[in-house]
Amino acid sequence: MLSEKTIEIIKSTVPVLEKHGTEITTRFYQMLFGNHPELLNIFNHANQKQGRQQAALANAVYAAAKYIDRLEEILPVVKQIAHKHRSLGVKAEHYPIVGHHLLAAIQDVLGSAATKDILDAWAEAYGMIADAFIGVEKGMYEQSERQTGGWAGFRKFRVDRKVRESDVITSFYLIADDGEAIASFEPGQYVSVKMNIPGEAYTHIRQYSLSDAPGKPYYRISVKREDGMEDSAAGKVSVYLHEQVEAGDLLLLSAPAGDFTLDQNDTRPLVLISGGVGLTPMISMLNTVIAAQPSRRVTFIHAAQNGKVHAMKEQVEEIADNHAQVAVFWCYNDPTDEDITANAFHKRGYADQSWLEAVIPDRDASFYFCGPVPFMRAMNSSLKAMGIPEADIHYEFFGPAGSLEPVSEQKEEALSGKNA
């Protein structure tokens, strides 16, 4: 337990972290990778260059300070981050390295304002927080390895099939190269894919949602090609998968991870809302429900630019045709002439609150959504305005956690444990 003096000192740094948090974490990563470049084999280079990882860590440090005397309130998010760490291969021995450089970055940015008392208090607090992460992650590593079909680290999977789903999304069907059983997973979870790309100094790891129901002899990931990004690192892995990886090739996968999962004990109506490639975990949830909960009503809503980039449309429509429990609705913001002629969508423009109110028959339901951050922010705002309780709203970020609250409220909501 932390002393009252330590808690008091940590809480006194909250305003400073609110102002200088991102500056501190940016400096932290500069120092960390400068002294330990081998850690670039774990971290997502694109998130670093785009500043997403720095912002996420700044929010985490801010929240740790704000809730230092009641860390149980952010335990759900500790578990969320721990899932990501386990899938990346973050180990206990990395934590002292991180702590050393975080304290050095605080001192470097704050200068004389970082007194010995402040640095000592943060060293003590970091040690306690690191122990919590290490303990949670130890249990996750053990569970991952000991479960039926489980494994530690990264395992070789062979691409059995490669299927083009749209102009920008391709699915990869992956089977274990050793021919042994593979671990089951919860619908909504992801795997980490570790890539050794020719010409690259470091490995690249990306998380991709599993896009089919558990219980199959394969894993399926459905990958959006992200080329044309301003940051050349952002699409490096997806472009390589699309252009270079073919049936018969081997990929390195972590065991499934993640806490954005379908609650199958809930029998209320289910509403699945997705934008773009955010439909991948929703497809897994949909396929699971029709097999395991045949009486549970499902409303499946997907927003896309147009039919050319709308993946798995025929699969979902076939499910709806064969299962009366499922209703589907498509929203295209820029439909093609072919889309218009074929009446291929239900709404033109964006999925706004009035349309959601018209197509969602039940308010007493469980809501899941995923997609680009602006889309998710709009969905979150609309559902709240419709009176949906926060406990019934579930979402996941692709990449480092962010906030769906208005910018002025993001620090207040950062890692508060809500909607984890």
C-alpha positions in Angstrom: 0.0 0.0 0.0 1.1 3.5 -0.7 1.6 5.9 2.2 -0.7 8.9 2.6 2.2 11.2 1.8 2.9 9.4 -1.5 -0.7 9.5 -2.5 -0.9 13.2 -1.6 2.2 14.0 -3.7 1.0 11.9 -6.7 -2.4 13.7 -6.7 -0.7 17.0 -6.6 0.9 16.2 -9.9 -2.4 15.7 -11.7 -2.6 19.3 -13.1 1.0 19.1 -14.3 0.3 15.8 -16.1 -2.8 17.2 -17.7 -0.7 20.0 -19.1 2.6 18.2 -19.9 1.5 14.5 -20.2 2.0 14.1 -23.9 5.3 16.0 -23.8 6.5 13.6 -21.1 5.4 10.5 -22.9 6.9 11.6 -26.2 10.2 12.2 -24.5 9.8 8.9 -22.7 9.6 6.9 -26.0 12.5 8.8 -27.5 14.7 7.9 -24.5 13.3 4.3 -24.3 14.0 3.5 -28.0 17.3 5.3 -28.0 18.6 3.1 -25.2 16.7 -0.1 -26.0 16.0 -0.2 -29.8 15.2 -3.9 -29.5 11.8 -2.9 -28.1 10.9 -1.6 -31.5 10.3 -5.3 -32.3 7.2 -5.0 -30.0 5.8 -1.5 -30.4 3.7 -0.4 -33.4 5.8 2.0 -35.3 2.9 3.7 -37.0 1.1 4.4 -33.7 4.4 6.0 -32.5 4.8 8.2 -35.6 1.1 9.3 -35.5 1.3 10.1 -31.8 -1.4 7.7 -30.8 0.7 5.7 -28.4 2.1 8.8 -26.7 -1.4 10.2 -26.2 -2.7 6.8 -24.9 0.2 6.5 -22.4 -0.3 10.2 -21.3 -3.9 9.4 -20.5 -2.9 6.2 -18.6 -0.4 8.1 -16.5 -2.9 10.9 -15.9 -5.6 8.4 -14.8 -3.1 6.5 -12.6 -2.4 9.8 -10.7 -6.0 10.8 -10.5 -7.2 7.4 -9.2 -4.0 6.5 -7.2 -6.0 6.0 -4.0 -8.7 3.9 -5.7 -7.0 2.0 -8.5 -9.7 -0.6 -8.4 -11.8 1.9 -10.5 -9.4 1.5 -13.4 -8.9 -2.3 -13.0 -11.1 -3.0 -16.1 -8.7 -0.9 -18.2 -5.7 -2.5 -16.6 -7.0 -5.8 -17.9 -7.7 -4.4 -21.3 -4.1 -3.2 -21.6 -2.8 -6.5 -20.2 -4.6 -8.4 -22.9 -2.7 -6.2 -25.5 0.6 -6.7 -23.6 0.1 -10.5 -23.5 -0.6 -10.6 -27.2 2.5 -8.6 -28.0 4.8 -10.5 -25.7 5.5 -7.8 -23.1 7.2 -9.5 -20.2 7.9 -8.7 -16.5 11.5 -7.8 -17.2 10.3 -4.9 -19.4 8.7 -3.0 -16.6 11.8 -1.8 -14.8 13.1 -0.5 -18.1 9.9 1.4 -18.7 9.8 2.7 -15.1 13.4 4.0 -15.3 12.8 5.9 -18.6 9.4 7.2 -17.5 10.9 8.8 -14.4 13.8 10.2 -16.5 11.3 11.7 -18.9 9.4 13.3 -16.1 12.6 14.8 -14.8 13.8 15.9 -18.2 10.5 17.7 -19.1 9.7 19.2 -15.8 13.2 20.2 -14.8 13.5 21.7 -11.4 9.8 21.2 -10.8 10.4 17.5 -10.6 11.6 17.5 -7.0 13.1 14.5 -5.3 9.9 14.0 -3.3 7.9 13.9 -6.6 10.3 11.5 -8.3 10.4 9.2 -5.2 6.6 9.2 -5.0 6.3 8.3 -8.6 8.9 5.6 -8.3 6.9 4.0 -5.5 3.6 4.4 -7.3 5.0 3.0 -10.5 6.4 0.0 -8.7 2.9 -0.8 -7.3 1.2 -0.3 -10.6 3.8 -2.4 -12.5 3.3 -5.2 -10.0 -0.4 -5.1 -10.7 0.2 -5.4 -14.4 2.8 -8.1 -14.0 0.4 -10.1 -11.8 -2.5 -9.8 -14.2 -0.4 -10.6 -17.2 1.2 -13.6 -15.5 -2.2 -15.1 -15.1 -3.1 -14.4 -18.8 0.1 -16.0 -20.0 -0.5 -19.1 -18.0 -4.2 -19.3 -19.1 -3.2 -18.8 -22.8 -0.6 -21.6 -22.7 -2.5 -24.1 -20.6 -5.9 -23.9 -22.3 -6.8 -26.6 -24.8 -5.0 -25.8 -28.1 -3.2 -22.9 -26.4 0.4 -21.8 -26.7 2.9 -19.3 -25.4 4.5 -16.6 -27.6 3.9 -16.8 -31.3 2.9 -20.0 -33.2 3.3 -20.8 -36.9 0.0 -20.7 -38.9 -0.3 -21.5 -42.6 -2.5 -19.5 -45.0 -5.0 -22.0 -46.2 -7.1 -19.6 -48.3 -7.0 -15.9 -49.2 -10.3 -14.4 -50.1 -11.0 -11.0 -51.5 -14.0 -9.6 -49.7 -14.1 -6.1 -51.3 -11.8 -3.6 -53.1 -10.0 -3.0 -49.8 -10.6 -6.0 -47.5 -9.1 -9.5 -47.9 -9.7 -12.5 -45.6 -7.0 -14.9 -44.6 -8.0 -18.4 -43.4 -5.2 -19.6 -41.1 -4.6 -23.2 -39.9 -1.9 -24.4 -37.4 1.2 -25.5 -39.3 1.8 -28.2 -36.7 -1.6 -29.7 -37.4 -2.5 -29.6 -33.7 -5.7 -28.2 -32.1 -6.0 -24.4 -31.8 -7.4 -22.5 -28.9 -11.0 -21.3 -28.8 -11.8 -17.7 -28.3 -14.6 -15.3 -27.4 -16.3 -13.6 -30.3 -14.8 -10.1 -30.6 -11.3 -11.1 -29.7 -8.2 -10.6 -31.8 -4.8 -12.2 -32.6 -1.5 -10.5 -33.0 0.3 -11.2 -36.3 4.1 -10.8 -36.1 5.7 -10.0 -39.5 9.3 -10.2 -40.6 9.1 -8.0 -43.7 12.2 -8.2 -46.0 14.2 -5.0 -45.8 12.8 -4.0 -42.4 15.2 -3.6 -39.5 12.6 -4.7 -36.9 9.6 -7.0 -36.8 6.1 -5.5 -37.0 3.2 -6.7 -34.9 -0.4 -5.9 -35.7 -3.7 -7.0 -34.0 -6.5 -8.2 -36.2 -10.0 -9.2 -35.0 -11.0 -12.8 -35.6 -13.8 -12.5 -38.1 -15.6 -15.8 -37.8 -17.2 -17.7 -35.0 -15.1 -19.9 -32.6 -15.1 -23.6 -32.9 -13.8 -23.8 -36.5 -10.6 -25.6 -37.5 -9.1 -22.3 -38.6 -8.8 -18.6 -37.6 -10.0 -16.0 -40.0 -8.7 -12.4 -40.1 -10.1 -9.9 -42.5 -7.5 -7.2 -43.3 -8.1 -3.7 -44.7 -5.4 -2.5 -47.0 -4.1 0.8 -45.6 -1.8 2.1 -48.3 -1.8 5.7 -49.2 -1.5 6.8 -45.6 0.6 9.9 -44.9 2.7 7.8 -42.5 4.4 5.2 -44.5 4.5 2.8 -41.5 0.8 2.8 -41.1 0.0 0.5 -44.1 3.2 -1.5 -44.1 1.9 -4.7 -42.8 -1.5 -4.6 -44.4 0.0 -3.9 -47.8 2.5 -6.7 -47.4 -0.3 -9.1 -46.5 -2.4 -8.1 -49.5 0.4 -8.0 -52.0 2.9 -10.6 -50.9 1.3 -13.2 -48.6 -0.4 -16.1 -50.5 -1.9 -19.5 -49.7 0.7 -21.8 -48.3 2.7 -19.0 -46.6 3.4 -19.0 -42.9 2.4 -16.3 -40.4 3.3 -16.0 -36.7 0.2 -15.6 -34.5 -0.3 -15.0 -30.8 -3.1 -16.8 -29.0 -6.4 -14.9 -29.1 -6.7 -12.0 -26.7 -9.0 -9.0 -25.9 -11.8 -8.1 -23.6 -14.2 -6.7 -26.2 -16.3 -9.8 -26.2 -19.9 -10.8 -26.7 -21.8 -11.5 -23.5 -23.5 -14.8 -24.4 -25.3 -14.9 -21.0 -27.4 -11.9 -22.1 -30.5 -13.0 -24.0 -31.8 -9.6 -24.8 -31.9 -8.3 -28.3 -28.4 -7.5 -29.8 -27.5 -4.5 -31.9 -24.2 -4.7 -33.8 -23.1 -1.4 -35.5 -20.0 -1.1 -37.6 -18.2 1.3 -39.9 -15.6 0.2 -42.5 -13.4 -2.7 -41.4 -14.9 -2.4 -37.9 -17.4 -5.0 -39.1 -14.8 -7.8 -38.5 -15.6 -8.5 -34.8 -19.3 -7.9 -35.5 -19.2 -10.8 -38.0 -17.7 -13.0 -35.4 -20.5 -12.0 -33.0 -23.2 -12.5 -35.5 -22.0 -15.9 -36.6 -21.8 -17.0 -33.0 -25.3 -15.8 -32.1 -27.1 -17.5 -34.9 -25.4 -20.8 -33.9 -25.6 -20.5 -30.1 -28.6 -18.2 -29.5 -31.1 -18.9 -32.3 -33.9 -17.1 -30.5 -32.0 -13.9 -29.8 -33.0 -11.0 -32.1 -30.1 -9.2 -33.9 -30.1 -5.9 -35.6 -26.9 -5.6 -37.8 -26.1 -2.1 -39.0 -23.1 -1.4 -41.2 -21.9 1.9 -42.7 -19.5 2.0 -45.7 -18.5 4.5 -48.4 -20.2 2.3 -51.0 -20.7 -1.2 -52.3 -17.2 -1.5 -53.7 -15.7 -1.4 -50.2 -18.5 -3.1 -48.4 -17.1 -6.5 -47.3 -19.0 -9.7 -46.6 -22.3 -8.1 -47.6 -23.6 -11.2 -49.4 -22.6 -13.4 -46.4 -24.6 -11.2 -43.9 -27.6 -10.9 -46.2 -27.7 -14.7 -46.7 -27.7 -15.1 -42.9 -30.6 -12.7 -42.6 -32.5 -14.5 -45.4 -32.1 -17.8 -43.5 -32.5 -16.6 -40.0 -35.6 -14.6 -39.1 -33.9 -13.4 -35.9 -31.6 -11.2 -38.0 -32.4 -7.8 -39.6 -29.7 -5.9 -41.6 -29.4 -2.3 -42.6 -26.8 -0.7 -44.8 -25.7 3.0 -44.9 -23.6 4.3 -47.8 -22.3 7.9 -47.6 -21.1 7.9 -51.2 -23.0 5.2 -53.2 -22.0 4.4 -56.7 -24.5 4.6 -59.6 -24.6 0.8 -59.5 -25.5 0.9 -55.8 -28.3 3.4 -56.5 -29.7 1.4 -59.4 -29.7 -1.8 -57.4 -31.2 -0.3 -54.3 -28.2 -1.8 -52.5 -28.5 0.3 -49.3 -31.1 1.6 -46.9 -29.7 5.1 -46.1 -27.6 7.5 -48.1 -25.3 9.7 -46.0 -24.3 9.0 -42.5 -25.8 6.8 -39.8 -27.3 9.5 -37.6 -29.5 9.3 -34.5 -32.8 9.7 -36.3 -32.0 6.8 -38.6 -30.8 4.6 -35.7 -34.0 5.3 -33.8 -36.0 4.3 -36.9 -34.2 0.9 -37.6 -33.4 -0.2 -34.0 -36.6 -1.8 -32.6 -35.5 -2.3 -29.0 -34.0 0.1 -26.5 -33.6 -2.6 -23.9 -30.8 -4.3 -25.8 -27.1 -4.8 -25.8 -25.2 -2.5 -28.2 -21.7 -3.2 -29.7 -20.0 -1.0 -32.2 -16.6 -0.6 -33.8 -15.1 1.5 -36.6 -13.1 4.6 -37.2 -12.9 6.9 -34.2 -15.2 9.7 -35.7 -17.8 7.1 -36.5 -17.6 5.6 -33.0 -17.8 9.0 -31.4 -21.0 9.7 -33.4 -22.5 6.3 -32.5 -21.6 6.8 -28.8 -23.2 10.2 -28.8 -26.4 9.0 -30.6 -26.9 6.0 -28.4 -26.5 8.1 -25.3 -29.0 10.6 -26.7 -31.4 7.7 -27.3 -31.3 6.9 -23.6 -29.2 3.8 -23.8 -27.5 3.1 -20.4 -23.7 3.2 -20.5 -23.6 -0.4 -19.1 -25.3 -1.6 -22.4 -22.8 0.3 -24.7 -19.7 -1.6 -25.7 -17.0 -0.6 -28.1 -13.4 -1.2 -29.1 -10.6 0.9 -30.6 -8.4 -0.4 -33.3 -5.0 0.5 -31.9 -4.2 2.4 -28.6 -7.2 3.3 -26.5 -8.7 6.7 -26.9 -11.8 8.6 -25.8 -15.2 9.0 -27.4 -16.0 11.9 -25.2 -15.9 15.5 -26.4 -12.3 16.7 -26.5 -12.8 18.9 -23.4 -13.9 15.8 -21.4 -11.3 13.3 -22.6 -8.9 13.7 -19.7 -11.7 13.3 -17.3 -12.9 10.1 -18.9 -9.4 8.7 -19.7 -9.1 5.2 -18.3 -12.0 5.7 -15.9 -13.0 2.0 -16.5 -16.1 2.9 -18.5 -17.0 1.0 -21.7 -13.8 -1.0 -21.5 
